[in-house]
Amino acid sequence: MEKEGLIDKKEAVRRVAPDQLDQLLHPQFDKNADYDVLARGLNASPGAAVGEAVFSSADAVAAAEAGRKCVLVRWETTPDDLAGMIAAEGILTSHGGKTCTRPSSPAVWAPRACAAWRP
């Protein structure tokens, strides 16, 4: 609308909602790149994460301590997974949805991406 002369730049900036800006600040996958898609899911947080798949909190912590990026893959997360959730670049669960894990976790330690896998 600004380029069409309908509104000025200040008005265009005022119309951007804070949550829209927040999404732009998180890592994203290149929409034009080709990927081998293994599964699709619900994004429970904005952003993208890349790393080796680990299947326990202890393995996530060990990978992070060794300087390797990882994604914690679990059926669902529990309080026992907290250390692995903090260490992981992302979390992938096969149970749950948009209201699990990331949205209810403090933004200070939340991983870059969280998703619930759906077949």
Secondary structure, DSSP 8 states (H G I E B T S, - for coil): -TTTTSS-HHHHHHTS-HHHHHHHTS----TTS------EEEESSSS----EEE-SHHHHHHHHHTT--EEEEESS--GGGHHHHHHSSEEEESS--TTSSSTTS-TTT--SEEEEEE-
